[in-house]
Amino acid sequence: MLNIAGGVALLLWGIRMVRTGVTRAFGAALRRTLASGTKNRMRAFGMGLGVTFLLQSSTATALIIASFAGRGLIAASAALAVMLGADLGTTLVAQVLSLNLSLLSPVLILAGVVAFRSAGSGRPRHLGRVAIGLGLMLLALKLVVAGSAPLRDSELLGMLVMPLASAPVLAVLLAALLTWLAHSSLAIILLIMSLAASGVVPVDLALIFVVGANMGGALPAVVMTLGGGSLARRVPVGNLIMRVTGGIAVLPLLGLIGPVLASLDGDAARQVVNFHTAFNLALALVFLPLVSFVEKLCVKLMPVSVNKEDPAKPRYLDEGALDTPTVALASAARETLRMGDLVERMLADTIEVFRRDDEKMVREIEERDNAVDRLHEAIKLYLTKVSNEALDAKESLQYVEVLTFTTNLEHIGDIIDKNLMELAAKKIRNRLSFSEAGWKEITNMHKQVVHNMQLAFNVFLTRDVKLARQLLREKVNLRDAEWSAAESHFDRLRARRPETVESSGLHLDLIRDLKRINSHLTSVAYPILEEAGELRTSRLRQITTDAPDGPAALKDQPES
């Protein structure tokens, strides 16, 4: 039993390596293929079959296609057609692995290790990972067969297995549970095939297990999309409905199907995998014309909620993209820009709070900052999941930039909430007002910061060097504006103007906080300019000496 468990664990790891290698090498292209291949049912079915044959995981395909459906990119009926193709795609993988290919295992592992270690990065390295995974899968199947051989004559195992043959519902539930726990119907089908080939499990019971594995194979995607919207959940739930319906329909017919399979091929392993393929092919033939009906049923079961959308709920953090770091990082960047929109509205409304002394708007901005904090936490956790995958140099740089900019936006939200709103409350409470000249300086500076925020978003999105240089020039302009505003304020103080004296602390704190916000925004430009080689190592002037013991002098030229 320990040898079998170890073989199954190795099989699951091999499947994961193949899926990871394929998604790293072709992930973005596969997602584009799925998105573009849903014009009609047959094409969607074919796309699902082909992509899943490469990924070796219908669950991965389900999560990708559910994310598309959740964003309204494809209709649920087309997505369900993709899933019918995906279910059949896994059976083709099982067909290939059921052949006697054990001699290829050492060749694939050796070739994969050589490719993985010799390729610095890029597609050859990922394809090496795929070869290692395939080799491990073949080796694992060999280990399972060898480990199960001593169990063939076990009386204890016979006492456990035989009652299941007379209790098909219990056998189906057991296989479904194992498949859900393993998160891989392919792995459980291959295990059933190996146990049937060793004579440990009779073929008639193995067929029942196959039905249960097909039902359980739809469960992981259902569970993993529970937190998504109704549009996203309809696809995995619809897939589960089709599989369960098919399983219930075929279960009473297994007594008739078994002899037919035996007459076609006497090998027990081949009977199991042939039934698995036939079951999913029959599902496709029956349900492809009925996907619109299944879609309507899912719409009734999961209507779109009319509740007001929670601004703190992520829209673009696609869990199905985590195996493809490039796509996942793009999703995180898109969510970061959405978070930036929330912060920009907070900043834009701040000046209205000071203009109108609006206490209600103060509370609204404070609530928005809570949403920004929760969104920041969600992006940070998502990026943590992305970092669990191996990132190349470019992906690592993008990971740091997205995380840094997200953190800076969260800091800006805190400055608005904790500092500027506190100053606004103080102004309202003490019924203070700014001088006309002072208010004009504040509004002009606020307008500059809002403009720089929009420019920072463009720099973050495009990584354009010219825009990054412009953003740093704007930082200098704002610093000059702050100095000018402070000097003018001190001139008014010396003139003892009443409004200036009363609001002096408020005025200086306000322009200081606006400058702090601008500093967080302009930080997005530094890594881009540093990568382009357009930053000095220091702003200090170089120190030279006229003689070994002479006085130090400053050079006129800044250090480059």
ZATI-353465 format. One record per residue (C-alpha): chain; x, y, z; residue in one letter. Coordinates in nm, 2 decimals. Example, Ala and Ser with C-alpha at 12.3 -4.5 7.8 and 13.67 -1.06 7.14 Angstrom:
2
- A/1.23/-0.45/0.78/A
- A/1.37/-0.11/0.71/S
end
This chain:
560
- A/0.00/0.00/0.00/M
- A/0.29/0.23/0.08/L
- A/0.45/0.16/-0.26/N
- A/0.11/0.23/-0.43/I
- A/0.07/0.56/-0.24/A
- A/0.42/0.67/-0.34/G
- A/0.35/0.58/-0.70/G
- A/0.03/0.79/-0.69/V
- A/0.21/1.08/-0.53/A
- A/0.48/1.06/-0.81/L
- A/0.20/1.04/-1.07/L
- A/0.04/1.36/-0.93/L
- A/0.37/1.54/-0.93/W
- A/0.44/1.44/-1.29/G
- A/0.10/1.57/-1.40/I
- A/0.17/1.90/-1.22/R
- A/0.52/1.93/-1.39/M
- A/0.37/1.87/-1.73/V
- A/0.09/2.12/-1.67/R
- A/0.33/2.38/-1.53/T
- A/0.58/2.34/-1.81/G
- A/0.31/2.37/-2.08/V
- A/0.15/2.68/-1.92/T
- A/0.49/2.84/-1.88/R
- A/0.59/2.77/-2.24/A
- A/0.25/2.83/-2.42/F
- A/0.02/2.96/-2.14/G
- A/-0.06/3.30/-2.30/A
- A/-0.11/3.14/-2.64/A
- A/-0.34/2.87/-2.50/L
- A/-0.55/3.14/-2.33/R
- A/-0.58/3.34/-2.65/R
- A/-0.67/3.02/-2.83/T
- A/-0.95/2.94/-2.59/L
- A/-1.07/3.30/-2.60/A
- A/-1.08/3.31/-2.98/S
- A/-1.21/2.96/-3.04/G
- A/-1.56/3.00/-2.90/T
- A/-1.74/3.13/-3.21/K
- A/-1.95/2.82/-3.24/N
- A/-2.00/2.50/-3.04/R
- A/-1.80/2.26/-3.25/M
- A/-1.50/2.49/-3.26/R
- A/-1.52/2.56/-2.89/A
- A/-1.54/2.18/-2.83/F
- A/-1.23/2.13/-3.04/G
- A/-1.04/2.40/-2.87/M
- A/-1.12/2.26/-2.53/G
- A/-1.01/1.91/-2.64/L
- A/-0.68/2.03/-2.78/G
- A/-0.59/2.27/-2.49/V
- A/-0.67/2.01/-2.23/T
- A/-0.47/1.74/-2.42/F
- A/-0.17/1.97/-2.38/L
- A/-0.24/2.08/-2.02/L
- A/-0.35/1.73/-1.90/Q
- A/-0.60/1.89/-1.67/S
- A/-0.96/1.96/-1.73/S
- A/-0.97/2.15/-1.40/T
- A/-0.71/2.40/-1.53/A
- A/-0.91/2.45/-1.85/T
- A/-1.23/2.49/-1.64/A
- A/-1.07/2.77/-1.43/L
- A/-0.94/2.95/-1.74/I
- A/-1.27/2.94/-1.92/I
- A/-1.47/3.03/-1.60/A
- A/-1.26/3.34/-1.56/S
- A/-1.35/3.44/-1.92/F
- A/-1.72/3.37/-1.86/A
- A/-1.71/3.57/-1.53/G
- A/-1.59/3.88/-1.72/R
- A/-1.85/3.83/-2.00/G
- A/-1.58/3.75/-2.26/L
- A/-1.76/3.43/-2.38/I
- A/-2.12/3.30/-2.35/A
- A/-2.18/3.02/-2.09/A
- A/-2.31/2.79/-2.37/S
- A/-1.98/2.82/-2.56/A
- A/-1.79/2.77/-2.23/A
- A/-1.98/2.45/-2.16/L
- A/-1.89/2.32/-2.51/A
- A/-1.53/2.39/-2.43/V
- A/-1.57/2.18/-2.11/M
- A/-1.72/1.89/-2.30/L
- A/-1.41/1.90/-2.52/G
- A/-1.18/1.93/-2.21/A
- A/-1.34/1.62/-2.05/D
- A/-1.27/1.42/-2.37/L
- A/-0.92/1.57/-2.39/G
- A/-0.81/1.41/-2.07/T
- A/-0.93/1.07/-2.20/T
- A/-0.69/1.10/-2.49/L
- A/-0.40/1.15/-2.25/V
- A/-0.51/0.84/-2.06/A
- A/-0.53/0.65/-2.39/Q
- A/-0.17/0.74/-2.47/V
- A/-0.04/0.66/-2.12/L
- A/-0.22/0.32/-2.12/S
- A/0.01/0.20/-2.40/L
- A/0.32/0.01/-2.29/N
- A/0.56/0.31/-2.30/L
- A/0.76/0.24/-1.98/S
- A/1.08/0.21/-2.18/L
- A/1.05/0.58/-2.27/L
- A/1.05/0.69/-1.90/S
- A/1.43/0.70/-1.85/P
- A/1.48/0.86/-2.20/V
- A/1.22/1.14/-2.12/L
- A/1.36/1.20/-1.78/I
- A/1.72/1.22/-1.90/L
- A/1.64/1.44/-2.20/A
- A/1.42/1.66/-1.98/G
- A/1.69/1.71/-1.71/V
- A/1.95/1.80/-1.98/V
- A/1.72/2.05/-2.14/A
- A/1.61/2.20/-1.81/F
- A/1.96/2.25/-1.68/R
- A/2.13/2.36/-2.00/S
- A/1.86/2.61/-2.10/A
- A/1.90/2.93/-1.89/G
- A/1.54/3.03/-1.93/S
- A/1.26/3.04/-2.18/G
- A/1.06/2.78/-2.37/R
- A/1.34/2.51/-2.39/P
- A/1.36/2.50/-2.01/R
- A/0.99/2.47/-1.98/H
- A/0.97/2.19/-2.24/L
- A/1.24/2.01/-2.04/G
- A/1.01/2.03/-1.74/R
- A/0.73/1.88/-1.96/V
- A/0.96/1.59/-2.06/A
- A/1.06/1.52/-1.69/I
- A/0.69/1.52/-1.60/G
- A/0.59/1.27/-1.87/L
- A/0.88/1.05/-1.77/G
- A/0.78/1.06/-1.41/L
- A/0.42/0.97/-1.50/M
- A/0.53/0.66/-1.69/L
- A/0.76/0.56/-1.41/L
- A/0.48/0.62/-1.15/A
- A/0.24/0.39/-1.35/L
- A/0.51/0.12/-1.35/K
- A/0.56/0.16/-0.97/L
- A/0.18/0.14/-0.91/V
- A/0.15/-0.19/-1.11/V
- A/0.46/-0.34/-0.94/A
- A/0.34/-0.23/-0.60/G
- A/-0.01/-0.37/-0.65/S
- A/0.10/-0.71/-0.76/A
- A/0.13/-0.86/-0.41/P
- A/-0.22/-0.74/-0.33/L
- A/-0.37/-0.96/-0.61/R
- A/-0.41/-1.26/-0.37/D
- A/-0.47/-1.06/-0.06/S
- A/-0.78/-1.20/0.13/E
- A/-0.81/-0.88/0.33/L
- A/-0.83/-0.66/0.02/L
- A/-1.08/-0.90/-0.13/G
- A/-1.30/-0.86/0.17/M
- A/-1.28/-0.48/0.13/L
- A/-1.32/-0.46/-0.25/V
- A/-1.59/-0.72/-0.32/M
- A/-1.87/-0.55/-0.12/P
- A/-1.81/-0.23/-0.33/L
- A/-1.90/-0.43/-0.64/A
- A/-2.25/-0.49/-0.50/S
- A/-2.28/-0.13/-0.37/A
- A/-2.22/0.08/-0.68/P
- A/-2.34/0.40/-0.53/V
- A/-2.09/0.37/-0.25/L
- A/-1.82/0.29/-0.50/A
- A/-1.91/0.59/-0.71/V
- A/-1.90/0.82/-0.41/L
- A/-1.56/0.68/-0.30/L
- A/-1.40/0.73/-0.64/A
- A/-1.55/1.08/-0.66/A
- A/-1.41/1.17/-0.32/L
- A/-1.06/1.04/-0.41/L
- A/-1.07/1.24/-0.74/T
- A/-1.17/1.56/-0.56/W
- A/-0.89/1.51/-0.30/L
- A/-0.64/1.44/-0.57/A
- A/-0.77/1.73/-0.79/H
- A/-0.69/1.52/-1.09/S
- A/-0.94/1.28/-1.26/S
- A/-0.65/1.17/-1.49/L
- A/-0.44/1.05/-1.20/A
- A/-0.73/0.85/-1.05/I
- A/-0.83/0.70/-1.39/I
- A/-0.47/0.59/-1.44/L
- A/-0.46/0.44/-1.09/L
- A/-0.79/0.25/-1.15/I
- A/-0.64/0.13/-1.48/M
- A/-0.32/0.01/-1.31/S
- A/-0.51/-0.17/-1.03/L
- A/-0.74/-0.34/-1.29/A
- A/-0.43/-0.45/-1.49/A
- A/-0.28/-0.61/-1.18/S
- A/-0.60/-0.79/-1.11/G
- A/-0.64/-0.62/-0.77/V
- A/-0.97/-0.46/-0.88/V
- A/-1.22/-0.65/-1.10/P
- A/-1.31/-0.49/-1.43/V
- A/-1.68/-0.45/-1.35/D
- A/-1.59/-0.26/-1.03/L
- A/-1.32/-0.06/-1.21/A
- A/-1.59/0.07/-1.45/L
- A/-1.80/0.19/-1.16/I
- A/-1.49/0.37/-1.02/F
- A/-1.45/0.53/-1.36/V
- A/-1.80/0.68/-1.34/V
- A/-1.73/0.81/-0.99/G
- A/-1.39/0.96/-1.11/A
- A/-1.57/1.14/-1.39/N
- A/-1.82/1.29/-1.15/M
- A/-1.55/1.39/-0.90/G
- A/-1.34/1.54/-1.17/G
- A/-1.58/1.83/-1.19/A
- A/-1.58/1.91/-0.82/L
- A/-1.24/2.09/-0.78/P
- A/-1.34/2.37/-1.03/A
- A/-1.68/2.41/-0.86/V
- A/-1.51/2.45/-0.52/V
- A/-1.24/2.68/-0.65/M
- A/-1.49/2.92/-0.81/T
- A/-1.73/2.94/-0.51/L
- A/-1.60/3.29/-0.42/G
- A/-1.65/3.42/-0.78/G
- A/-1.96/3.57/-0.93/G
- A/-2.26/3.39/-1.08/S
- A/-2.13/3.42/-1.43/L
- A/-1.80/3.24/-1.34/A
- A/-1.97/2.97/-1.13/R
- A/-2.21/2.87/-1.40/R
- A/-1.95/2.70/-1.62/V
- A/-1.81/2.45/-1.36/P
- A/-2.16/2.39/-1.21/V
- A/-2.29/2.32/-1.56/G
- A/-2.00/2.08/-1.62/N
- A/-2.08/1.90/-1.30/L
- A/-2.45/1.87/-1.39/I
- A/-2.36/1.71/-1.73/M
- A/-2.12/1.47/-1.57/R
- A/-2.35/1.36/-1.29/V
- A/-2.64/1.32/-1.53/T
- A/-2.43/1.11/-1.76/G
- A/-2.30/0.90/-1.47/G
- A/-2.65/0.83/-1.33/I
- A/-2.77/0.74/-1.68/A
- A/-2.48/0.50/-1.75/V
- A/-2.46/0.33/-1.41/L
- A/-2.75/0.08/-1.47/P
- A/-2.61/-0.01/-1.81/L
- A/-2.27/-0.12/-1.70/L
- A/-2.38/-0.49/-1.70/G
- A/-2.44/-0.46/-2.07/L
- A/-2.14/-0.24/-2.15/I
- A/-1.88/-0.46/-1.98/G
- A/-1.92/-0.76/-2.21/P
- A/-1.90/-0.54/-2.52/V
- A/-1.57/-0.38/-2.39/L
- A/-1.43/-0.73/-2.32/A
- A/-1.52/-0.85/-2.68/S
- A/-1.33/-0.55/-2.82/L
- A/-1.02/-0.59/-2.61/D
- A/-0.94/-0.86/-2.36/G
- A/-0.68/-0.65/-2.17/D
- A/-0.83/-0.51/-1.84/A
- A/-0.64/-0.18/-1.86/A
- A/-0.76/-0.11/-2.21/R
- A/-1.12/-0.19/-2.11/Q
- A/-1.10/0.07/-1.84/V
- A/-0.95/0.35/-2.05/V
- A/-1.17/0.27/-2.35/N
- A/-1.48/0.30/-2.12/F
- A/-1.35/0.63/-1.99/H
- A/-1.32/0.76/-2.35/T
- A/-1.65/0.62/-2.46/A
- A/-1.83/0.78/-2.16/F
- A/-1.69/1.13/-2.23/N
- A/-1.75/1.09/-2.61/L
- A/-2.12/0.99/-2.53/A
- A/-2.15/1.30/-2.30/L
- A/-2.03/1.52/-2.58/A
- A/-2.27/1.37/-2.84/L
- A/-2.57/1.40/-2.61/V
- A/-2.50/1.74/-2.45/F
- A/-2.34/1.95/-2.73/L
- A/-2.69/2.01/-2.88/P
- A/-2.82/2.08/-2.53/L
- A/-2.56/2.33/-2.39/V
- A/-2.81/2.62/-2.43/S
- A/-3.06/2.42/-2.22/F
- A/-2.79/2.36/-1.95/V
- A/-2.70/2.73/-1.96/E
- A/-3.07/2.83/-1.89/K
- A/-3.08/2.58/-1.60/L
- A/-2.76/2.73/-1.46/C
- A/-2.90/3.08/-1.50/V
- A/-3.21/2.98/-1.29/K
- A/-2.98/2.82/-1.03/L
- A/-2.74/3.11/-1.02/M
- A/-2.90/3.44/-1.12/P
- A/-2.68/3.75/-1.14/V
- A/-2.69/3.94/-0.81/S
- A/-2.84/4.29/-0.83/V
- A/-2.66/4.40/-0.51/N
- A/-2.43/4.70/-0.54/K
- A/-2.08/4.58/-0.62/E
- A/-1.83/4.60/-0.33/D
- A/-1.55/4.83/-0.45/P
- A/-1.30/4.63/-0.24/A
- A/-1.38/4.30/-0.42/K
- A/-1.11/4.23/-0.68/P
- A/-1.23/4.21/-1.04/R
- A/-0.92/4.10/-1.23/Y
- A/-0.73/3.87/-1.00/L
- A/-0.77/3.56/-1.20/D
- A/-0.69/3.25/-0.99/E
- A/-0.69/3.04/-1.31/G
- A/-0.39/3.24/-1.44/A
- A/-0.16/3.16/-1.15/L
- A/0.02/2.89/-1.34/D
- A/0.11/3.14/-1.61/T
- A/0.31/3.42/-1.43/P
- A/0.30/3.66/-1.72/T
- A/-0.08/3.65/-1.74/V
- A/-0.11/3.66/-1.36/A
- A/0.12/3.96/-1.32/L
- A/-0.08/4.14/-1.59/A
- A/-0.40/4.07/-1.40/S
- A/-0.24/4.21/-1.08/A
- A/-0.13/4.52/-1.27/A
- A/-0.48/4.57/-1.40/R
- A/-0.62/4.54/-1.05/E
- A/-0.36/4.78/-0.92/T
- A/-0.48/5.04/-1.18/L
- A/-0.83/4.99/-1.06/R
- A/-0.71/5.05/-0.70/M
- A/-0.54/5.36/-0.83/G
- A/-0.88/5.48/-0.97/D
- A/-1.02/5.46/-0.62/L
- A/-0.73/5.65/-0.47/V
- A/-0.75/5.92/-0.75/E
- A/-1.12/5.98/-0.67/R
- A/-1.03/6.01/-0.30/M
- A/-0.77/6.27/-0.39/L
- A/-1.00/6.46/-0.63/A
- A/-1.27/6.48/-0.36/D
- A/-1.03/6.60/-0.09/T
- A/-1.02/6.95/-0.23/I
- A/-1.40/6.96/-0.23/E
- A/-1.40/6.87/0.14/V
- A/-1.18/7.17/0.22/F
- A/-1.38/7.40/-0.01/R
- A/-1.72/7.30/0.12/R
- A/-1.64/7.19/0.48/D
- A/-1.84/6.87/0.40/D
- A/-1.84/6.63/0.70/E
- A/-2.04/6.37/0.50/K
- A/-1.77/6.36/0.23/M
- A/-1.50/6.31/0.50/V
- A/-1.68/5.99/0.61/R
- A/-1.72/5.88/0.25/E
- A/-1.35/5.92/0.18/I
- A/-1.26/5.73/0.50/E
- A/-1.48/5.44/0.39/E
- A/-1.31/5.44/0.05/R
- A/-0.98/5.41/0.22/D
- A/-1.10/5.10/0.39/N
- A/-1.19/4.96/0.05/A
- A/-0.84/5.05/-0.08/V
- A/-0.68/4.87/0.22/D
- A/-0.88/4.55/0.15/R
- A/-0.80/4.57/-0.22/L
- A/-0.43/4.62/-0.14/H
- A/-0.44/4.31/0.08/E
- A/-0.61/4.10/-0.19/A
- A/-0.35/4.21/-0.46/I
- A/-0.06/4.14/-0.21/K
- A/-0.19/3.79/-0.14/L
- A/-0.24/3.72/-0.51/Y
- A/0.12/3.83/-0.58/L
- A/0.24/3.60/-0.30/T
- A/0.07/3.31/-0.49/K
- A/0.24/3.42/-0.81/V
- A/0.58/3.43/-0.64/S
- A/0.54/3.06/-0.54/N
- A/0.60/2.98/-0.91/E
- A/0.95/3.01/-1.06/A
- A/0.98/3.36/-1.22/L
- A/1.23/3.46/-1.48/D
- A/1.43/3.79/-1.45/A
- A/1.17/3.99/-1.64/K
- A/0.88/3.85/-1.44/E
- A/1.06/3.91/-1.11/S
- A/1.12/4.27/-1.21/L
- A/0.75/4.32/-1.30/Q
- A/0.65/4.14/-0.97/Y
- A/0.85/4.39/-0.77/V
- A/0.72/4.69/-0.96/E
- A/0.35/4.59/-0.92/V
- A/0.40/4.52/-0.55/L
- A/0.58/4.85/-0.49/T
- A/0.33/5.06/-0.68/F
- A/0.04/4.89/-0.50/T
- A/0.20/4.96/-0.16/T
- A/0.27/5.32/-0.26/N
- A/-0.10/5.37/-0.36/L
- A/-0.20/5.22/-0.02/E
- A/0.03/5.47/0.15/H
- A/-0.13/5.76/-0.04/I
- A/-0.48/5.64/0.07/G
- A/-0.36/5.64/0.43/D
- A/-0.22/6.00/0.39/I
- A/-0.55/6.12/0.26/I
- A/-0.75/5.94/0.53/D
- A/-0.53/5.98/0.83/K
- A/-0.37/6.32/0.76/N
- A/-0.57/6.52/0.51/L
- A/-0.91/6.42/0.64/M
- A/-0.79/6.49/1.00/E
- A/-0.68/6.84/0.88/L
- A/-1.03/6.89/0.71/A
- A/-1.20/6.78/1.03/A
- A/-0.99/7.03/1.23/K
- A/-1.08/7.31/0.98/K
- A/-1.45/7.23/1.01/I
- A/-1.44/7.20/1.39/R
- A/-1.25/7.53/1.44/N
- A/-1.43/7.71/1.16/R
- A/-1.10/7.81/1.00/L
- A/-1.06/7.96/0.65/S
- A/-0.76/8.02/0.42/F
- A/-0.67/8.35/0.27/S
- A/-0.76/8.40/-0.09/E
- A/-0.39/8.38/-0.20/A
- A/-0.33/8.08/0.03/G
- A/-0.63/7.89/-0.11/W
- A/-0.52/7.95/-0.47/K
- A/-0.17/7.81/-0.39/E
- A/-0.33/7.50/-0.23/I
- A/-0.57/7.44/-0.52/T
- A/-0.29/7.48/-0.78/N
- A/-0.07/7.24/-0.59/M
- A/-0.36/6.99/-0.56/H
- A/-0.42/7.02/-0.94/K
- A/-0.05/6.94/-1.00/Q
- A/-0.06/6.63/-0.78/V
- A/-0.38/6.50/-0.95/V
- A/-0.21/6.55/-1.29/H
- A/0.10/6.37/-1.17/N
- A/-0.11/6.08/-1.04/M
- A/-0.26/6.03/-1.39/Q
- A/0.09/6.06/-1.54/L
- A/0.22/5.80/-1.29/A
- A/-0.06/5.56/-1.39/F
- A/0.06/5.59/-1.76/N
- A/0.42/5.54/-1.66/V
- A/0.32/5.22/-1.46/F
- A/0.12/5.09/-1.75/L
- A/0.36/5.17/-2.04/T
- A/0.70/5.18/-1.87/R
- A/0.78/5.46/-2.12/D
- A/1.12/5.62/-2.05/V
- A/1.01/5.97/-2.18/K
- A/0.70/5.97/-1.96/L
- A/0.92/5.86/-1.66/A
- A/1.15/6.15/-1.72/R
- A/0.85/6.39/-1.75/Q
- A/0.72/6.26/-1.41/L
- A/1.05/6.33/-1.24/L
- A/1.06/6.68/-1.39/R
- A/0.71/6.73/-1.25/E
- A/0.85/6.63/-0.91/K
- A/1.10/6.92/-0.93/V
- A/0.82/7.16/-1.04/N
- A/0.61/7.06/-0.74/L
- A/0.90/7.10/-0.50/R
- A/0.95/7.45/-0.64/D
- A/0.58/7.52/-0.60/A
- A/0.59/7.40/-0.24/E
- A/0.89/7.63/-0.16/W
- A/0.72/7.92/-0.34/S
- A/0.39/7.86/-0.15/A
- A/0.58/7.84/0.18/A
- A/0.77/8.17/0.12/E
- A/0.44/8.35/0.02/S
- A/0.28/8.21/0.33/H
- A/0.56/8.34/0.56/F
- A/0.53/8.68/0.39/D
- A/0.16/8.69/0.48/R
- A/0.24/8.58/0.83/L
- A/0.49/8.87/0.86/R
- A/0.22/9.10/0.74/A
- A/0.00/8.96/1.03/R
- A/-0.30/8.88/0.81/R
- A/-0.57/8.73/1.04/P
- A/-0.68/8.45/0.82/E
- A/-0.32/8.35/0.75/T
- A/-0.23/8.35/1.12/V
- A/-0.53/8.13/1.21/E
- A/-0.48/7.87/0.94/S
- A/-0.10/7.87/0.93/S
- A/-0.04/7.52/1.07/G
- A/-0.32/7.39/0.86/L
- A/-0.18/7.55/0.54/H
- A/0.17/7.42/0.59/L
- A/0.06/7.06/0.68/D
- A/-0.16/7.05/0.38/L
- A/0.11/7.14/0.13/I
- A/0.35/6.91/0.31/R
- A/0.11/6.61/0.27/D
- A/0.04/6.69/-0.09/L
- A/0.42/6.68/-0.15/K
- A/0.44/6.34/0.03/R
- A/0.17/6.20/-0.20/I
- A/0.36/6.32/-0.50/N
- A/0.68/6.16/-0.38/S
- A/0.50/5.82/-0.36/H
- A/0.37/5.87/-0.71/L
- A/0.70/5.96/-0.87/T
- A/0.88/5.66/-0.72/S
- A/0.73/5.45/-1.00/V
- A/0.97/5.62/-1.25/A
- A/1.29/5.53/-1.07/Y
- A/1.32/5.16/-1.16/P
- A/1.23/5.24/-1.53/I
- A/1.50/5.52/-1.55/L
- A/1.75/5.31/-1.37/E
- A/1.70/5.02/-1.61/E
- A/1.75/5.26/-1.90/A
- A/2.07/5.40/-1.74/G
- A/1.93/5.75/-1.70/E
- A/1.98/5.80/-1.33/L
- A/2.28/5.94/-1.15/R
- A/2.43/5.73/-0.86/T
- A/2.41/6.04/-0.63/S
- A/2.28/6.39/-0.62/R
- A/2.59/6.50/-0.41/L
- A/2.87/6.69/-0.57/R
- A/3.21/6.51/-0.58/Q
- A/3.46/6.61/-0.32/I
- A/3.82/6.68/-0.44/T
- A/4.14/6.79/-0.26/T
- A/4.39/7.05/-0.39/D
- A/4.68/6.87/-0.22/A
- A/4.73/6.56/0.00/P
- A/4.67/6.77/0.32/D
- A/4.49/7.06/0.15/G
- A/4.13/7.17/0.22/P
- A/3.84/6.99/0.05/A
- A/3.67/7.16/-0.24/A
- A/3.35/7.08/-0.42/L
- A/3.35/7.02/-0.79/K
- A/3.10/7.22/-0.99/D
- A/2.99/6.91/-1.19/Q
- A/2.75/6.67/-1.01/P
- A/2.85/6.31/-0.98/E
- A/2.73/6.11/-1.28/S
end
